[in-house]
Amino acid sequence: PCGGEADLRRKILRHVSPAFAEDPVRILRTARFAARYGFEVAEETMCLMRQMVEAGEADALVAERVWQELAKGLMEKQPRRMFEILRECGALKVLIPEIDALFGIPQPATHHPEIDCGLHTLMVLQCAADMNLGLPARYAALLHDLGKALTPPDLLPKHHGHDLAGIAPVQTVNHRWRVPKKCAELAELVCRWHIVLHNVFTLKTSTALNVLQKTDAFRRPERFQTALDVCQADIQGRLGRENAPYPQRAHWLALLEAAAQTDTAAIAACEHPAHIPEAVRRARLEAIRPLHKARAQTD
């Protein structure tokens, strides 16, 4: 019926009734199926989706339904396809304009051979999927560079400070779609810290320890490790650099492990309460200094 067998052979998604236009969630679902199966969207279906967006249908979508479809799409085999389809029909500009704004923004070819910020974002997302990372990591990968859309034109193609500039847009997207706390927190953490995490070998030992403390790595080591996974995807999600090494991940985890072995109970037993935090910090510094100094000198 409706030529479905032929479309399956040709790997095409096609609507079979005008009733498709009655529910704008079907725009998201079509994009999600494209991400799952790697199919193309039939031109007449894409035209209908564009018409729906232009008529304001996508503006009426409620947060819960949007997040449900986005979350499922992020976990598909080719999540970048979902956002390519949403952008092609105009829905991305309505649903997540912060991502849509990245397309066409240049960055230095020496670090980003793919140049375009939007393309890089989709490559990082796909890399996170290829690494079989979970939903929070994939969501963080999607939002990690939102600050680049805010770079003043006269500074392009450089994006100094885009990590800090991206925090507010990430928070806006989190609020708009009522993103679950675990995903929202990791996205903000990665956006804020990914440049610093990349540059670990240039940091002073005291600064590296500050990063571990400010990212709450001692209390939430699993989240810190996941943030490092996203950072690896950020480095490898670049044209021709899919297999680039990322030694920063192992080094950060080694620093965390060394610092975490500090016997805080023993320190607390022999220090005045007011002096405990500083004593713990000194002990952690001593624990990681040889490790960090040796690696920083060779990288």
C-alpha positions, -999 to 999 in steps of 0.1 A, spaced: 0 0 0 11 35 -8 43 22 -25 58 14 9 79 -16 -3 96 5 -30 103 33 -6 119 8 18 141 -4 -9 151 31 -18 154 41 19 129 68 18 105 81 45 72 94 30 39 105 46 9 87 32 -19 110 42 -26 147 46 -34 138 83 4 139 88 0 177 92 -24 174 121 3 167 146 36 187 145 53 161 167 54 141 134 81 165 122 103 154 151 94 117 147 103 118 110 137 132 118 141 106 145 133 78 121 158 92 97 184 90 125 174 55 133 174 40 98 196 64 78 168 71 54 161 102 33 129 121 36 107 122 4 107 157 -11 69 160 -8 71 151 29 99 176 34 78 202 16 49 195 39 71 197 70 84 231 58 48 243 53 39 231 88 69 250 103 61 281 83 25 279 95 37 281 131 29 245 139 63 238 155 58 268 178 29 250 195 48 220 206 48 214 243 81 208 262 74 173 273 67 159 238 97 178 223 121 164 249 107 129 245 114 129 208 148 147 211 160 122 238 150 93 216 166 108 186 198 115 204 201 78 213 196 66 177 225 52 157 229 83 136 217 112 158 232 139 136 207 130 109 179 141 132 193 176 134 201 177 97 165 169 89 152 194 114 174 221 100 164 213 64 127 218 72 133 249 93 122 233 126 156 235 142 155 273 140 122 272 159 130 245 185 167 251 192 177 283 175 210 283 195 222 253 175 208 266 142 228 298 147 261 279 146 258 270 110 277 293 88 300 305 117 336 299 108 364 287 131 402 283 125 410 256 99 441 247 118 421 233 147 389 227 128 394 215 92 356 213 88 356 251 96 318 254 101 307 255 138 274 238 131 290 210 112 315 205 140 287 202 165 270 175 145 303 157 141 309 158 179 274 145 185 279 116 161 313 108 176 296 106 210 271 82 195 299 61 179 316 59 213 283 45 226 279 73 252 247 78 271 220 104 268 235 130 291 268 129 272 252 131 238 231 160 249 262 178 263 280 171 230 251 188 211 253 220 233 290 222 241 298 251 216 267 273 218 289 302 228 305 303 193 273 317 178 278 348 201 313 356 190 315 392 176 320 391 138 352 412 140 368 384 161 360 356 137 372 329 130 386 328 166 362 322 195 380 333 227 358 329 257 331 309 239 331 284 268 318 310 293 296 327 267 278 294 261 266 289 296 236 312 293 224 297 260 228 262 275 207 272 305 181 287 281 177 254 262 176 234 294 148 256 307 128 257 274 125 220 270 125 211 308 156 190 303 161 164 331 186 175 357 213 150 349 214 160 313 211 197 320 239 197 346 264 178 324 257 200 294 264 231 315 295 215 330 310 205 296 302 239 281 319 257 310 350 235 314 358 218 281 385 243 270 402 241 304 400 203 304 416 202 269 445 224 282 454 203 312 491 200 303 495 238 304 479 242 338 498 247 371 493 219 396 473 242 418 451 252 390 445 215 380 434 208 416 411 238 415 395 224 384 389 190 401 373 208 430 351 232 410 338 204 388 329 184 419 351 156 406 358 142 441 321 138 450 309 129 415 338 111 397 315 93 373 301 126 360 336 140 356 346 110 336 316 114 314 325 150 308 360 139 297 343 114 273 325 143 257 358 163 255 373 134 237 344 134 212 350 172 208 386 166 197 377 136 175 346 152 160 367 171 134 373 164 98 401 139 93 408 137 131 384 109 140 412 89 156 431 117 172 446 108 206 432 124 237 458 118 265 441 145 286 414 121 296 438 96 312 458 123 328 428 140 345 417 106 358 451 98 371 452 132 389 418 125 404 427 91 416 460 103 432 443 132 449 413 111 460 437 88 479 444 115 504 435 103 539 410 131 548 399 113 579 434 112 593 439 149 585 406 158 602 416 138 633 447 159 639 438 194 626 417 221 641 383 222 622 390 256 607 423 243 592 410 211 577 401 223 542 435 239 537 453 209 551 434 186 528 442 208 498 479 208 507 479 170 509 461 167 476 486 191 460 515 170 472 498 139 459 494 151 424 524 174 419 549 148 408 525 132 384 513 165 369 548 180 367 563 150 349 535 149 323 533 187 318 570 188 311 567 162 283 535 175 266 
